[in-house]
């Protein structure tokens, strides 16, 4: 059974690996859309250990802002503890118009946070519209007629954040339902994400673990903890000695797939190692924070993450 310390230990390994692979200019060996921002957020949970890495990544991000995925960058930077350090970056980000469920819910979460887009009313409108358009009973389809268990898990995780940030009971209830909808698809070995876009990729496993742990805490449902234990056990089977993971579990891929390879089955250009690995690290921290609370969703903050004995 993983404890909050286990989640944090695995996330720390990812943080170490990313720091070791960061290039002198603050980037990573391959392209990213939001990996630098998520890496900075991940590193912030370990005190000053990665202060130089974070500073270099933020400088590079300021000088080479991605042309796309600003919602993901906003999400990471809005959770960064030093708001003054990222305020200028946040002001320069621009939201797009993608209307699949995960993009709409991601914008809603960003609007729920204090910052340039803060608007609970717009957050509620976009979240409700996403669920009305893409909700199918307990499931959240990412696109009409297209079910992806990975993106359903991410949408459920975003509903957890909305329920926490704006104290919306309906959002918390929707997150619990989203978690329970996936339980029948989690076998004893934890190999859970086989359906639809992003199958078996670490992006989905990070979101799923946070969703399961959060729903277990909200509902007081030990069976959701058991499901999380299975998924965590499956994920960590693929952990490497340097702390890294493959981009896709159960796949024959290069040890460090920094360059997107859309020719591979199930891969798209946006499946970027420099994005997905720090994303996984952040969501493992989030899952560990919730696991440590056991009874309620708590704000995600580095201060809380280090509140017990130097660990989450």
VENZIRA-V609187 format. One record per helix or strand of 3 or more residues. SS is the DSSP state (H for helix, E for strand). FROM is the first residue (numbers start at 0). TO is the last residue. Records with the same first field share a line. If there is no record, write none. Layout:
BEGIN
SS = FROM-TO ; FROM-TO
END
This chain:
BEGIN
H = 3-20 ; 34-45 ; 50-62 ; 69-77 ; 82-91 ; 100-111 ; 119-133 ; 148-165 ; 168-182 ; 201-218 ; 221-235 ; 272-292 ; 301-304
END
